Amino acid sequence: MIAEISVVPIGKEIDLASHVAHVVKIIDASGLDYKLHAMGTVVEGESDQVFDLIRKCHNKMLESSERVYTTIKIDERKDKKAKMIEHKVLAVEKELGKSLRK
């Protein structure tokens, strides 16, 4: 399973990097494959592990904020066991015939 998650504290200052860093520490410590990008983080693992990680991240943000907005997108396939974070990008690059900026 891969999931894109974004955990945002509501009612905090404009710069959220320090708040996001607390969540990314949890993701990094999980041992799951992940890729941080400007609008969220994609994580990959077994569904129980991913859902548990999402809960931990959401609860961590709640420790420092009265309100938290978490968005989750999930893609789970039974027919593929490849590293989907990499596979999805490589498949598009193959169709285009070139590498993309990452």
VMD Tcl script that draws the C-alpha trace (Angstrom):
set ca {
  {0.00 0.00 0.00}
  {1.11 3.53 -0.63}
  {-0.50 6.50 1.04}
  {0.03 10.21 0.65}
  {-0.51 12.02 3.92}
  {-0.56 15.65 4.88}
  {-0.99 16.67 8.51}
  {-1.59 20.38 9.08}
  {-2.15 22.24 12.34}
  {-4.94 24.81 12.05}
  {-4.56 28.17 13.72}
  {-0.75 28.18 13.84}
  {1.72 30.61 12.33}
  {2.25 30.75 8.57}
  {5.54 28.79 8.59}
  {4.70 25.17 9.39}
  {8.11 23.55 8.83}
  {8.84 23.05 12.53}
  {5.44 21.41 13.07}
  {5.84 19.18 10.01}
  {9.35 18.18 11.14}
  {7.89 16.56 14.27}
  {5.70 14.35 12.09}
  {8.48 13.54 9.63}
  {10.62 12.30 12.56}
  {7.89 9.74 13.30}
  {7.71 8.71 9.65}
  {11.49 8.37 9.42}
  {11.64 6.29 12.61}
  {8.91 3.95 11.32}
  {11.28 2.20 8.96}
  {8.76 2.44 6.12}
  {9.84 3.74 2.72}
  {8.76 7.35 2.27}
  {9.24 10.39 0.10}
  {8.71 13.89 1.43}
  {7.53 16.52 -1.03}
  {6.28 20.08 -0.83}
  {2.62 19.21 -0.17}
  {2.85 16.03 1.91}
  {4.60 12.71 2.28}
  {4.13 9.42 0.45}
  {4.69 6.31 2.59}
  {4.74 2.66 1.58}
  {4.20 -0.49 3.60}
  {1.69 -3.07 4.76}
  {-1.75 -1.56 5.34}
  {-1.71 -2.05 9.13}
  {1.68 -0.35 9.36}
  {0.60 2.56 7.18}
  {-2.67 3.15 9.06}
  {-0.85 2.96 12.39}
  {1.70 5.49 11.18}
  {-1.02 7.87 9.99}
  {-2.68 7.70 13.42}
  {0.64 8.39 15.17}
  {1.35 11.38 12.92}
  {-2.12 12.85 13.40}
  {-1.95 12.40 17.19}
  {1.54 13.94 17.34}
  {0.27 17.08 15.64}
  {-2.69 17.19 18.06}
  {-0.22 17.46 20.94}
  {0.74 20.97 19.81}
  {-2.47 22.20 18.20}
  {-6.12 22.48 19.11}
  {-7.15 21.56 15.59}
  {-5.50 19.32 12.97}
  {-6.48 18.76 9.35}
  {-5.19 15.47 7.93}
  {-5.65 14.38 4.33}
  {-4.96 10.86 3.14}
  {-4.86 9.33 -0.34}
  {-4.43 5.56 -0.53}
  {-3.47 3.32 -3.43}
  {-3.43 -0.39 -2.68}
  {-2.90 -3.10 -5.27}
  {-3.05 -6.85 -4.84}
  {-1.43 -7.55 -8.21}
  {1.85 -5.66 -7.67}
  {4.54 -6.22 -5.07}
  {7.03 -3.72 -6.54}
  {8.10 -0.63 -4.65}
  {5.18 1.47 -5.82}
  {6.69 4.84 -4.86}
  {9.41 4.20 -7.44}
  {7.35 2.10 -9.86}
  {4.69 4.76 -10.48}
  {7.25 7.40 -11.46}
  {9.30 4.98 -13.57}
  {6.17 3.89 -15.46}
  {5.38 7.49 -16.44}
  {9.01 8.15 -17.39}
  {8.96 5.05 -19.60}
  {5.85 6.33 -21.38}
  {7.50 9.73 -21.90}
  {10.82 8.23 -22.96}
  {12.77 10.42 -20.58}
  {13.58 11.01 -16.93}
  {11.61 13.64 -15.08}
  {12.87 16.23 -12.61}
  {12.53 14.89 -9.11}
}
mol new
graphics top color blue
foreach p $ca { graphics top sphere $p radius 0.5 }
foreach p [lrange $ca 0 end-1] q [lrange $ca 1 end] { graphics top cylinder $p $q radius 0.2 }
display resetview
